[in-house]
Amino acid sequence: MLAPEEALIFPPPGGPEVLTVINRNYANAVQQDVILRSDAATPGQNYLKVQLFGPQKAEDTGRGGLSESSLRVSSISREIRSAFPGVAMATSAEYLQNNYGTFSYASGRGYGNDACIYGWQQIRSPESARQSFKNLGRINVTLRLCQSGVTTRDLLAVMYNYTITGNYLSTNWNPYGTAQDPDKGLGRAGNPIYPVSGAVLMQPGTQTPISAPVRSQPRPAVTASPTAAPVVVQPQPTASSRPAVLIPSPAAPRAAGSRPADVPPPARRIETKQVAIPSPACVAGQANGQTCN
C-alpha cells in the first residue's frame, strides 16, 4: 500500500479522487492499482491500473513475471465481466486516440442512474523503432469507472486526460518511441496561429448536463360552453323612391272599418247620374201594350 502521491498514473484534475495505491513488483514489470473514489450504486471498485514492463531491482528478479501478452479481446471480455457483474456492457467500435495513442472502451448502464465504462490502452513504440535494443518498454493501462448522474462522454474524459508519471531511466526502455517533430509552420511567416475559441472537447472537470425525465403534465379540464345560436343577419331593404304597399292576406281579412295606419284612405267616390237606355222595341213604337222602361 502506497500513499496517493506515489502513484505512477493520475486521473485528470478535478477527479475522480485517488484514495490509495496498491503496488505489486514482478520480475519484469511493476503494477499499480490506483483506487478511485466511488459514489455509484453499482457494486465494484473504481480504479486505474497501470503495468510498466522493464528491468527491476535485483531483489525483485526472483519473483514471477507478469504476462507480456498484448491486450486481447478474449482477456478483455473476461475482465469486463469480472469488473461489472450483472451489467450489460457493449464494446465501442469507434476509433479514439488520446495523447498516448489509440485506446478502446466498453460502456453500459449500471444500477440506478449509473454510467459505467471500461477502457484499455497499450502504449508501445512502433515495431520499426524497436531495433538495436531500443524503445523496448511497454505500458498497459485499464480503467474501471462507474459514476452516478453523468454520461459516458463525461467518463471518457478520464481516458483522454490521465497522466503517467513513472518511467525507466534507460532510454532502451522508452515505450513512447521517437518524439514527434513540432509543426513545421511554427515560427514561419505565412502561418498565422489564432487564439483558441469555444469549448475544447473532453476537458477534465466538465460534465454534460443530463436533462430530467419529462413527466407528462395533466391536461387542464376543458369546460364545454353552450354553443351560441348563430346570429342571422336580415338583409336591409333597399331604399326605393316608391312607397311600399302592404297587401293583406286573403285568408285573414281584416275587420270592417279597420285599416292599416300606413295605407292611405281610398279616394272619395264621385256620384254619377245613372242614365236609362230604352230597349230597341220601345224605340220602334210597338203598340202591344208592353211597358218600356
SESEDO-560571 format. One record per residue (C-alpha): chain; x, y, z; residue in one letter. Coordinates in nm, 3 decimals, always signed. Layout:
N
+----+---------+---------+---------+----+
! ch !    east !   north !      up ! aa !
+----+---------+---------+---------+----+
!  A !       X !       Y !       Z !  a !
...
+----+---------+---------+---------+----+
//
This chain:
293
+----+---------+---------+---------+----+
! ch !    east !   north !      up ! aa !
+----+---------+---------+---------+----+
!  A !  +0.000 !  +0.000 !  +0.000 !  m !
!  A !  +0.136 !  +0.337 !  -0.104 !  l !
!  A !  +0.027 !  +0.694 !  -0.050 !  a !
!  A !  -0.174 !  +0.857 !  -0.330 !  p !
!  A !  +0.116 !  +1.087 !  -0.423 !  e !
!  A !  +0.332 !  +0.781 !  -0.504 !  e !
!  A !  +0.106 !  +0.671 !  -0.789 !  a !
!  A !  +0.259 !  +0.614 !  -1.132 !  l !
!  A !  -0.061 !  +0.726 !  -1.304 !  i !
!  A !  -0.305 !  +1.001 !  -1.208 !  f !
!  A !  -0.661 !  +1.082 !  -1.318 !  p !
!  A !  -0.720 !  +1.429 !  -1.466 !  p !
!  A !  -0.754 !  +1.738 !  -1.245 !  p !
!  A !  -1.098 !  +1.759 !  -1.091 !  g !
!  A !  -1.132 !  +1.390 !  -1.017 !  g !
!  A !  -1.210 !  +1.123 !  -0.952 !  p !
!  A !  -1.021 !  +1.136 !  -0.620 !  e !
!  A !  -0.734 !  +0.894 !  -0.554 !  v !
!  A !  -0.787 !  +0.706 !  -0.227 !  l !
!  A !  -0.490 !  +0.472 !  -0.214 !  t !
!  A !  -0.239 !  +0.284 !  -0.430 !  v !
!  A !  -0.174 !  -0.092 !  -0.433 !  i !
!  A !  +0.176 !  -0.164 !  -0.568 !  n !
!  A !  +0.299 !  -0.506 !  -0.691 !  r !
!  A !  +0.651 !  -0.578 !  -0.814 !  n !
!  A !  +0.728 !  -0.856 !  -1.060 !  y !
!  A !  +1.046 !  -0.984 !  -1.216 !  a !
!  A !  +0.979 !  -0.800 !  -1.541 !  n !
!  A !  +0.729 !  -0.524 !  -1.451 !  a !
!  A !  +0.566 !  -0.315 !  -1.185 !  v !
!  A !  +0.189 !  -0.291 !  -1.148 !  q !
!  A !  -0.017 !  -0.034 !  -0.959 !  q !
!  A !  -0.387 !  -0.030 !  -0.889 !  d !
!  A !  -0.483 !  +0.332 !  -0.820 !  v !
!  A !  -0.807 !  +0.310 !  -0.622 !  i !
!  A !  -1.055 !  +0.587 !  -0.706 !  l !
!  A !  -1.346 !  +0.717 !  -0.502 !  r !
!  A !  -1.683 !  +0.568 !  -0.593 !  s !
!  A !  -2.027 !  +0.713 !  -0.520 !  d !
!  A !  -2.216 !  +0.484 !  -0.757 !  a !
!  A !  -2.483 !  +0.227 !  -0.675 !  a !
!  A !  -2.322 !  -0.036 !  -0.898 !  t !
!  A !  -2.116 !  -0.281 !  -0.688 !  p !
!  A !  -1.742 !  -0.282 !  -0.752 !  g !
!  A !  -1.437 !  -0.062 !  -0.705 !  q !
!  A !  -1.327 !  +0.215 !  -0.939 !  n !
!  A !  -0.960 !  +0.206 !  -1.032 !  y !
!  A !  -0.688 !  +0.300 !  -1.279 !  l !
!  A !  -0.445 !  +0.012 !  -1.334 !  k !
!  A !  -0.104 !  +0.061 !  -1.493 !  v !
!  A !  +0.159 !  -0.200 !  -1.581 !  q !
!  A !  +0.512 !  -0.083 !  -1.672 !  l !
!  A !  +0.734 !  -0.350 !  -1.829 !  f !
!  A !  +1.110 !  -0.315 !  -1.789 !  g !
!  A !  +1.410 !  -0.409 !  -1.574 !  p !
!  A !  +1.350 !  -0.442 !  -1.200 !  q !
!  A !  +1.564 !  -0.430 !  -0.890 !  k !
!  A !  +1.782 !  -0.723 !  -0.805 !  a !
!  A !  +1.559 !  -0.827 !  -0.513 !  e !
!  A !  +1.260 !  -0.850 !  -0.746 !  d !
!  A !  +1.418 !  -1.068 !  -1.014 !  t !
!  A !  +1.341 !  -1.388 !  -0.825 !  g !
!  A !  +0.968 !  -1.328 !  -0.834 !  r !
!  A !  +0.732 !  -1.447 !  -1.103 !  g !
!  A !  +0.699 !  -1.243 !  -1.418 !  g !
!  A !  +0.392 !  -1.060 !  -1.541 !  l !
!  A !  +0.245 !  -1.190 !  -1.865 !  s !
!  A !  +0.362 !  -0.978 !  -2.158 !  e !
!  A !  +0.084 !  -1.086 !  -2.391 !  s !
!  A !  -0.090 !  -0.793 !  -2.553 !  s !
!  A !  -0.441 !  -0.694 !  -2.456 !  l !
!  A !  -0.663 !  -0.939 !  -2.640 !  r !
!  A !  -1.038 !  -0.938 !  -2.691 !  v !
!  A !  -1.084 !  -1.267 !  -2.503 !  s !
!  A !  -0.897 !  -1.147 !  -2.194 !  s !
!  A !  -1.067 !  -0.806 !  -2.203 !  i !
!  A !  -1.412 !  -0.972 !  -2.215 !  s !
!  A !  -1.330 !  -1.173 !  -1.901 !  r !
!  A !  -1.206 !  -0.863 !  -1.723 !  e !
!  A !  -1.522 !  -0.670 !  -1.811 !  i !
!  A !  -1.748 !  -0.947 !  -1.680 !  r !
!  A !  -1.547 !  -0.962 !  -1.361 !  s !
!  A !  -1.545 !  -0.584 !  -1.314 !  a !
!  A !  -1.917 !  -0.534 !  -1.384 !  f !
!  A !  -2.113 !  -0.837 !  -1.260 !  p !
!  A !  -2.470 !  -0.829 !  -1.384 !  g !
!  A !  -2.419 !  -0.519 !  -1.603 !  v !
!  A !  -2.458 !  -0.536 !  -1.981 !  a !
!  A !  -2.152 !  -0.372 !  -2.138 !  m !
!  A !  -2.112 !  -0.302 !  -2.511 !  a !
!  A !  -1.772 !  -0.251 !  -2.677 !  t !
!  A !  -1.747 !  +0.063 !  -2.888 !  s !
!  A !  -1.634 !  +0.033 !  -3.250 !  a !
!  A !  -1.514 !  +0.396 !  -3.266 !  e !
!  A !  -1.151 !  +0.477 !  -3.331 !  y !
!  A !  -1.035 !  +0.701 !  -3.046 !  l !
!  A !  -0.696 !  +0.847 !  -2.964 !  q !
!  A !  -0.554 !  +1.042 !  -2.671 !  n !
!  A !  -0.208 !  +1.189 !  -2.611 !  n !
!  A !  -0.055 !  +0.842 !  -2.570 !  y !
!  A !  -0.211 !  +0.681 !  -2.877 !  g !
!  A !  -0.518 !  +0.477 !  -2.958 !  t !
!  A !  -0.749 !  +0.324 !  -2.696 !  f !
!  A !  -1.076 !  +0.134 !  -2.677 !  s !
!  A !  -1.361 !  +0.118 !  -2.429 !  y !
!  A !  -1.686 !  -0.056 !  -2.341 !  a !
!  A !  -1.981 !  +0.123 !  -2.184 !  s !
!  A !  -2.314 !  +0.041 !  -2.023 !  g !
!  A !  -2.575 !  +0.150 !  -1.770 !  r !
!  A !  -2.523 !  +0.029 !  -1.416 !  g !
!  A !  -2.762 !  +0.024 !  -1.124 !  y !
!  A !  -2.987 !  +0.322 !  -1.072 !  g !
!  A !  -2.864 !  +0.627 !  -1.262 !  n !
!  A !  -2.506 !  +0.499 !  -1.305 !  d !
!  A !  -2.297 !  +0.522 !  -1.621 !  a !
!  A !  -2.005 !  +0.277 !  -1.646 !  c !
!  A !  -1.705 !  +0.240 !  -1.878 !  i !
!  A !  -1.410 !  +0.005 !  -1.902 !  y !
!  A !  -1.122 !  +0.149 !  -2.104 !  g !
!  A !  -0.795 !  -0.010 !  -2.204 !  w !
!  A !  -0.484 !  +0.105 !  -2.385 !  q !
!  A !  -0.141 !  -0.032 !  -2.471 !  q !
!  A !  +0.138 !  +0.221 !  -2.509 !  i !
!  A !  +0.427 !  +0.093 !  -2.715 !  r !
!  A !  +0.663 !  +0.234 !  -2.977 !  s !
!  A !  +0.621 !  +0.121 !  -3.338 !  p !
!  A !  +0.787 !  -0.207 !  -3.432 !  e !
!  A !  +1.021 !  -0.026 !  -3.672 !  s !
!  A !  +1.157 !  +0.178 !  -3.376 !  a !
!  A !  +1.222 !  -0.132 !  -3.160 !  r !
!  A !  +1.557 !  -0.210 !  -3.323 !  q !
!  A !  +1.909 !  -0.239 !  -3.180 !  s !
!  A !  +1.772 !  -0.291 !  -2.828 !  f !
!  A !  +1.597 !  +0.046 !  -2.815 !  k !
!  A !  +1.243 !  +0.159 !  -2.728 !  n !
!  A !  +1.156 !  -0.180 !  -2.578 !  l !
!  A !  +0.931 !  -0.053 !  -2.299 !  g !
!  A !  +0.557 !  -0.117 !  -2.285 !  r !
!  A !  +0.275 !  +0.021 !  -2.068 !  i !
!  A !  -0.073 !  -0.127 !  -2.024 !  n !
!  A !  -0.349 !  +0.097 !  -1.885 !  v !
!  A !  -0.701 !  -0.010 !  -1.787 !  t !
!  A !  -0.979 !  +0.198 !  -1.631 !  l !
!  A !  -1.284 !  +0.076 !  -1.444 !  r !
!  A !  -1.520 !  +0.361 !  -1.361 !  l !
!  A !  -1.886 !  +0.397 !  -1.262 !  c !
!  A !  -2.043 !  +0.727 !  -1.162 !  q !
!  A !  -2.396 !  +0.841 !  -1.095 !  s !
!  A !  -2.566 !  +1.126 !  -1.279 !  g !
!  A !  -2.319 !  +1.153 !  -1.568 !  v !
!  A !  -2.293 !  +1.037 !  -1.926 !  t !
!  A !  -2.047 !  +0.804 !  -2.099 !  t !
!  A !  -1.891 !  +1.110 !  -2.261 !  r !
!  A !  -1.808 !  +1.252 !  -1.917 !  d !
!  A !  -1.638 !  +0.928 !  -1.811 !  l !
!  A !  -1.434 !  +0.921 !  -2.132 !  l !
!  A !  -1.268 !  +1.244 !  -2.018 !  a !
!  A !  -1.065 !  +1.032 !  -1.775 !  v !
!  A !  -0.924 !  +0.823 !  -2.061 !  m !
!  A !  -0.839 !  +1.139 !  -2.255 !  y !
!  A !  -0.670 !  +1.328 !  -1.974 !  n !
!  A !  -0.494 !  +1.086 !  -1.739 !  y !
!  A !  -0.119 !  +1.135 !  -1.682 !  t !
!  A !  +0.156 !  +0.873 !  -1.649 !  i !
!  A !  +0.433 !  +0.994 !  -1.417 !  t !
!  A !  +0.652 !  +0.680 !  -1.391 !  g !
!  A !  +0.925 !  +0.580 !  -1.634 !  n !
!  A !  +1.253 !  +0.393 !  -1.664 !  y !
!  A !  +1.574 !  +0.594 !  -1.668 !  l !
!  A !  +1.730 !  +0.395 !  -1.951 !  s !
!  A !  +1.632 !  +0.509 !  -2.299 !  t !
!  A !  +1.640 !  +0.146 !  -2.407 !  n !
!  A !  +1.305 !  +0.100 !  -2.228 !  w !
!  A !  +1.133 !  +0.406 !  -2.368 !  n !
!  A !  +0.774 !  +0.299 !  -2.451 !  p !
!  A !  +0.683 !  +0.612 !  -2.647 !  y !
!  A !  +0.930 !  +0.587 !  -2.935 !  g !
!  A !  +1.082 !  +0.886 !  -3.108 !  t !
!  A !  +0.935 !  +1.219 !  -3.008 !  a !
!  A !  +0.712 !  +1.382 !  -3.265 !  q !
!  A !  +0.858 !  +1.674 !  -3.456 !  d !
!  A !  +0.698 !  +2.014 !  -3.393 !  p !
!  A !  +0.470 !  +2.167 !  -3.651 !  d !
!  A !  +0.673 !  +2.295 !  -3.946 !  k !
!  A !  +0.470 !  +2.614 !  -3.952 !  g !
!  A !  +0.587 !  +2.729 !  -3.607 !  l !
!  A !  +0.793 !  +3.048 !  -3.635 !  g !
!  A !  +0.747 !  +3.080 !  -4.010 !  r !
!  A !  +0.587 !  +3.367 !  -4.197 !  a !
!  A !  +0.257 !  +3.297 !  -4.365 !  g !
!  A !  +0.140 !  +3.056 !  -4.092 !  n !
!  A !  -0.084 !  +3.255 !  -3.854 !  p !
!  A !  -0.185 !  +3.098 !  -3.523 !  i !
!  A !  -0.514 !  +3.214 !  -3.376 !  y !
!  A !  -0.634 !  +3.201 !  -3.015 !  p !
!  A !  -0.845 !  +2.905 !  -2.914 !  v !
!  A !  -1.215 !  +2.990 !  -2.925 !  s !
!  A !  -1.502 !  +2.784 !  -2.791 !  g !
!  A !  -1.501 !  +2.485 !  -2.560 !  a !
!  A !  -1.241 !  +2.216 !  -2.614 !  v !
!  A !  -1.384 !  +1.865 !  -2.623 !  l !
!  A !  -1.321 !  +1.619 !  -2.339 !  m !
!  A !  -1.186 !  +1.867 !  -2.089 !  q !
!  A !  -1.148 !  +1.733 !  -1.732 !  p !
!  A !  -1.386 !  +1.853 !  -1.466 !  g !
!  A !  -1.674 !  +1.924 !  -1.705 !  t !
!  A !  -1.994 !  +1.728 !  -1.719 !  q !
!  A !  -2.263 !  +1.705 !  -1.978 !  t !
!  A !  -2.594 !  +1.827 !  -1.829 !  p !
!  A !  -2.847 !  +1.547 !  -1.813 !  i !
!  A !  -3.199 !  +1.655 !  -1.886 !  s !
!  A !  -3.450 !  +1.544 !  -1.627 !  a !
!  A !  -3.709 !  +1.295 !  -1.744 !  p !
!  A !  -4.006 !  +1.473 !  -1.890 !  v !
!  A !  -4.321 !  +1.398 !  -1.696 !  r !
!  A !  -4.648 !  +1.420 !  -1.872 !  s !
!  A !  -4.844 !  +1.711 !  -1.730 !  q !
!  A !  -5.218 !  +1.655 !  -1.685 !  p !
!  A !  -5.414 !  +1.849 !  -1.933 !  r !
!  A !  -5.650 !  +2.111 !  -1.788 !  p !
!  A !  -6.013 !  +2.014 !  -1.796 !  a !
!  A !  -6.197 !  +2.187 !  -2.076 !  v !
!  A !  -6.548 !  +2.301 !  -1.980 !  t !
!  A !  -6.784 !  +2.273 !  -2.270 !  a !
!  A !  -6.951 !  +2.608 !  -2.312 !  s !
!  A !  -7.301 !  +2.616 !  -2.459 !  p !
!  A !  -7.291 !  +2.673 !  -2.826 !  t !
!  A !  -7.417 !  +3.015 !  -2.911 !  a !
!  A !  -7.702 !  +3.023 !  -3.156 !  a !
!  A !  -7.596 !  +3.160 !  -3.490 !  p !
!  A !  -7.698 !  +3.516 !  -3.545 !  v !
!  A !  -7.888 !  +3.555 !  -3.867 !  v !
!  A !  -7.848 !  +3.897 !  -4.015 !  v !
!  A !  -8.154 !  +4.002 !  -4.206 !  q !
!  A !  -8.074 !  +4.191 !  -4.524 !  p !
!  A !  -8.171 !  +4.553 !  -4.506 !  q !
!  A !  -8.436 !  +4.659 !  -4.757 !  p !
!  A !  -8.305 !  +4.858 !  -5.044 !  t !
!  A !  -8.412 !  +5.217 !  -5.037 !  a !
!  A !  -8.667 !  +5.297 !  -5.311 !  s !
!  A !  -8.847 !  +5.610 !  -5.418 !  s !
!  A !  -9.178 !  +5.424 !  -5.445 !  r !
!  A !  -9.382 !  +5.378 !  -5.121 !  p !
!  A !  -9.422 !  +5.023 !  -5.002 !  a !
!  A !  -9.776 !  +4.881 !  -5.037 !  v !
!  A !  -9.893 !  +4.622 !  -4.783 !  l !
!  A ! -10.138 !  +4.366 !  -4.925 !  i !
!  A ! -10.348 !  +4.187 !  -4.659 !  p !
!  A ! -10.366 !  +3.810 !  -4.674 !  s !
!  A ! -10.689 !  +3.678 !  -4.823 !  p !
!  A ! -10.711 !  +3.404 !  -4.560 !  a !
!  A ! -10.736 !  +3.652 !  -4.278 !  a !
!  A ! -10.943 !  +3.950 !  -4.388 !  p !
!  A ! -10.927 !  +4.248 !  -4.169 !  r !
!  A ! -11.232 !  +4.355 !  -3.972 !  a !
!  A ! -11.458 !  +4.605 !  -4.128 !  a !
!  A ! -11.367 !  +4.956 !  -4.061 !  g !
!  A ! -11.006 !  +4.875 !  -3.975 !  s !
!  A ! -10.729 !  +4.997 !  -4.196 !  r !
!  A ! -10.355 !  +4.990 !  -4.153 !  p !
!  A ! -10.206 !  +5.314 !  -4.049 !  a !
!  A !  -9.967 !  +5.321 !  -4.342 !  d !
!  A ! -10.237 !  +5.265 !  -4.607 !  v !
!  A ! -10.392 !  +5.589 !  -4.733 !  p !
!  A ! -10.773 !  +5.611 !  -4.731 !  p !
!  A ! -10.942 !  +5.544 !  -5.064 !  p !
!  A ! -11.028 !  +5.840 !  -5.276 !  a !
!  A ! -11.382 !  +5.981 !  -5.239 !  r !
!  A ! -11.617 !  +5.824 !  -5.494 !  r !
!  A ! -11.772 !  +6.071 !  -5.742 !  i !
!  A ! -12.151 !  +6.048 !  -5.762 !  e !
!  A ! -12.263 !  +5.990 !  -6.123 !  t !
!  A ! -12.624 !  +6.007 !  -6.250 !  k !
!  A ! -12.749 !  +5.683 !  -6.392 !  q !
!  A ! -12.890 !  +5.709 !  -6.747 !  v !
!  A ! -13.158 !  +5.458 !  -6.857 !  a !
!  A ! -13.125 !  +5.345 !  -7.213 !  i !
!  A ! -13.460 !  +5.237 !  -7.362 !  p !
!  A ! -13.497 !  +4.896 !  -7.522 !  s !
!  A ! -13.495 !  +4.886 !  -7.901 !  p !
!  A ! -13.857 !  +4.759 !  -7.909 !  a !
!  A ! -13.976 !  +5.068 !  -7.736 !  c !
!  A ! -13.799 !  +5.281 !  -7.981 !  v !
!  A ! -13.983 !  +5.104 !  -8.264 !  a !
!  A ! -14.309 !  +5.209 !  -8.111 !  g !
!  A ! -14.476 !  +4.876 !  -8.079 !  q !
!  A ! -14.831 !  +4.917 !  -7.951 !  a !
!  A ! -14.879 !  +4.592 !  -7.784 !  n !
!  A ! -14.928 !  +4.748 !  -7.451 !  g !
!  A ! -14.580 !  +4.648 !  -7.329 !  q !
!  A ! -14.439 !  +4.885 !  -7.085 !  t !
!  A ! -14.099 !  +5.018 !  -7.178 !  c !
!  A ! -13.856 !  +5.137 !  -6.918 !  n !
+----+---------+---------+---------+----+
//
